[in-house]
Amino acid sequence: MPVRLLIVEDDDAIAAPLVRAVQREGYDVDRVAAGQPAIERVAGGDVDLVLLDLGLPDLDGLDVCRRIRADGFAGGIVILTARAGELDRVVGLDVGADDYLAKPFSLSELLARVRALLRRAHRPAVVTDPDEAPATGAAPVAPVPPVAPAVDAFRLDRDARRAWVGGSELALTAKEFDVLALLDERRGAVVTREDLMARVWDENWFGSTKTLDTTVGRLRQKLQDAAAPIRLDTVRGVGFRLEDSVVDA
């Protein structure tokens, strides 16, 4: 299935070349010029990544980002804005954005960041060339019937970038999944804040680490709301640890 991007930008002079650039990359693209239509479009499904301007005519882009995350959108969000201050970047990341690009920006840099986010989400960077599609004459492989999970079992699929508690999937952002996967990989051990920032964000990240605390806080709340049989603990001054919950007798 082709990757679909949603561009949320009210300035036609910026939106038009941006639409053309992402279409040349092979993506399907929709464009809206205000915040409320963006929220409604994301709620309609089939959106893999949002390029979101902050200076919208009806809603602040930060509110749009916050609302689509609250509605369960787990795809990528890249904020595009003239607000280049560190505080604005931190707030944007704290409300659920995955990346932040200040205007004016290079289209090649933007497309590189889009490709990086899609790789993290295990989505194709471009639409598959029909000439490279597998032959249709091969006999289909019969699907293996799924095994019903335990009522409260926690499962994490790194390849599909999905996590479940029992039969219910957790709605996780890209960063929330990355944090959870790294902690789960080292279940029971403490993962330092520095390691999480280097592995999940970037080893050259020089911004505030408050975005890590916010991401962990959202993740912890989602695990609690889903009654997951795991616990995300803070080890003060060191980092975080994911371990199995102790069930009361």
C-alpha positions in Angstrom: 0.0 0.0 0.0 1.4 3.4 -0.9 2.6 5.7 1.9 0.2 8.6 2.4 1.4 11.9 3.7 -0.9 14.7 5.0 0.5 18.3 4.5 -1.1 20.8 6.9 0.0 24.2 5.5 -2.1 27.4 4.9 0.5 29.2 2.7 0.0 28.2 -0.9 3.5 29.4 -1.9 4.9 26.8 0.5 2.4 24.1 0.1 2.4 23.8 -3.7 6.1 23.0 -4.1 6.0 20.8 -1.0 3.2 18.7 -2.5 5.1 18.4 -5.8 8.3 17.4 -4.0 6.7 14.6 -2.0 4.7 13.3 -5.0 7.9 13.1 -7.0 9.2 10.8 -4.2 6.3 8.4 -4.9 4.1 9.2 -1.9 0.4 9.8 -2.0 -0.4 13.2 -0.5 -3.3 15.1 0.8 -3.1 18.8 1.7 -5.3 20.8 4.1 -5.0 24.5 5.0 -6.3 24.5 8.6 -6.2 22.6 11.8 -9.7 21.2 12.2 -9.7 19.6 8.7 -6.4 18.1 9.6 -7.8 16.5 12.7 -10.7 15.2 10.8 -8.6 13.8 8.0 -6.2 12.0 10.3 -9.3 10.5 12.2 -10.5 9.2 8.8 -7.4 6.9 8.7 -4.9 5.9 6.0 -2.4 8.7 7.0 1.1 7.5 7.7 2.9 10.8 8.3 1.8 14.4 8.9 3.8 17.5 7.9 2.4 20.1 10.2 2.7 23.9 10.1 2.2 25.6 13.5 0.8 29.0 12.2 -2.6 27.8 11.1 -5.6 30.1 10.7 -8.0 28.3 13.1 -5.9 26.3 15.6 -2.4 26.4 16.8 -0.4 23.6 15.2 0.7 22.4 18.7 -3.0 21.9 19.6 -3.5 20.0 16.4 -0.5 17.8 17.2 -1.8 17.2 20.8 -5.3 16.3 19.6 -4.4 13.8 16.9 -2.0 12.1 19.4 -4.8 12.0 22.0 -7.1 10.5 19.3 -4.6 7.6 18.9 -2.6 8.6 15.8 0.6 6.6 15.9 2.2 7.7 12.7 5.0 10.3 12.2 4.6 14.0 12.8 7.1 16.5 11.5 6.5 20.1 12.6 7.3 22.8 10.0 7.4 26.3 11.4 9.1 29.7 11.5 9.3 29.4 15.3 12.9 28.3 15.7 13.5 28.8 19.4 14.5 25.9 21.6 11.4 26.2 23.8 9.1 25.9 20.8 11.1 22.8 19.7 10.8 21.2 23.1 7.1 22.0 23.4 6.5 20.5 19.9 8.3 17.3 20.8 6.5 17.2 24.2 3.1 17.2 22.7 3.9 14.3 20.4 5.9 15.4 17.4 8.7 13.2 16.1 10.8 15.8 14.4 11.0 19.6 14.0 12.2 21.6 11.0 12.5 25.4 11.1 11.6 27.5 8.0 13.1 28.2 5.6 14.2 24.6 5.1 15.7 22.5 2.4 13.4 20.2 0.6 16.1 17.5 0.4 16.6 17.7 4.2 12.8 17.5 4.8 12.5 14.4 2.5 15.5 12.8 4.2 13.8 13.2 7.6 10.5 11.8 6.2 12.4 8.7 4.9 14.1 8.3 8.3 10.8 8.4 10.1 9.2 5.9 7.7 12.1 3.6 8.1 11.6 3.7 11.9 8.0 2.8 11.4 9.0 0.0 8.9 7.0 1.7 6.1 8.5 1.8 2.6 10.4 5.0 1.8 8.8 5.2 -1.7 6.1 3.4 -3.6 7.2 0.0 -4.9 7.9 0.0 -8.6 5.3 -2.2 -10.3 8.0 -3.8 -12.5 9.7 -5.1 -9.3 6.5 -6.6 -7.8 6.6 -10.3 -7.2 5.2 -12.6 -9.9 1.5 -13.2 -9.5 1.6 -16.8 -10.8 3.0 -18.1 -7.5 0.6 -20.0 -5.3 -0.5 -18.0 -2.3 0.8 -19.1 1.1 -1.9 -20.2 3.4 -2.0 -17.9 6.5 -1.2 -19.5 9.8 -4.1 -19.2 12.2 -3.2 -16.8 15.1 -2.8 -18.1 18.6 -5.2 -16.4 20.9 -3.2 -14.3 23.4 -3.7 -14.6 27.2 -6.3 -12.1 28.5 -3.6 -9.7 30.0 -0.5 -10.8 28.1 1.9 -8.1 26.8 3.3 -8.7 23.3 5.7 -6.5 21.3 6.5 -7.0 17.6 9.6 -5.0 16.7 9.3 -5.7 12.9 5.7 -4.5 12.8 6.3 -1.8 15.4 3.2 -2.8 17.3 2.4 -3.7 20.9 -0.6 -5.3 22.5 -2.0 -6.1 25.9 -4.2 -9.1 25.4 -6.1 -8.6 22.2 -6.0 -4.8 22.4 -3.3 -2.9 20.6 -1.6 0.0 22.3 -1.7 3.3 20.3 1.9 4.4 20.5 3.8 7.2 18.9 7.1 6.4 17.1 9.1 7.6 20.0 7.0 5.8 22.6 7.4 2.5 20.7 11.2 3.0 20.5 11.5 3.7 24.2 9.3 0.7 25.0 11.2 -1.6 22.7 14.5 -0.6 24.2 13.3 -1.1 27.7 11.7 -4.4 26.8 14.9 -5.6 25.2 16.6 -5.1 28.6 13.6 -6.2 30.7 14.5 -5.9 34.4 17.7 -3.9 33.8 18.1 -0.1 34.3 18.5 1.8 31.0 20.2 5.1 31.5 18.7 8.4 30.4 21.8 9.0 28.3 21.4 5.7 26.5 17.7 6.3 25.8 18.4 9.7 24.4 21.2 8.5 22.2 19.3 5.4 20.9 15.8 6.8 20.5 16.6 10.4 19.6 20.1 11.2 18.5 23.5 10.9 20.1 24.1 14.5 19.1 20.8 15.8 20.7 21.6 18.9 22.7 18.1 20.0 23.6 16.2 19.5 26.9 15.8 15.9 28.2 12.3 16.9 29.4 11.0 15.4 26.1 12.2 12.0 27.4 10.3 12.4 30.7 7.2 13.4 28.8 7.4 10.5 26.5 8.0 8.1 29.4 5.1 9.6 31.3 2.7 9.1 28.4 3.9 5.6 27.9 3.6 4.7 31.6 0.0 6.0 31.5 -0.9 4.0 28.4 0.4 0.8 30.0 -1.5 1.5 33.2 -4.7 2.3 31.3 -4.4 -1.0 29.5 -3.7 -2.9 32.7 -0.5 -4.2 31.2 1.3 -6.9 33.3 4.5 -4.8 33.2 5.6 -1.8 35.2 7.8 1.2 34.0 9.8 2.4 37.0 11.9 5.5 37.3 15.3 4.9 38.9 16.0 8.4 40.3 19.2 10.0 38.9 19.9 7.0 36.6 17.2 6.1 34.2 14.2 3.7 33.8 13.5 0.0 34.2 10.7 -2.1 32.7 9.8 -5.2 34.7 6.9 -7.6 35.2 4.3 -6.5 37.6 3.9 -8.4 40.8 0.4 -9.9 41.0 -1.1 -9.8 44.4 -2.0 -13.2 45.8 
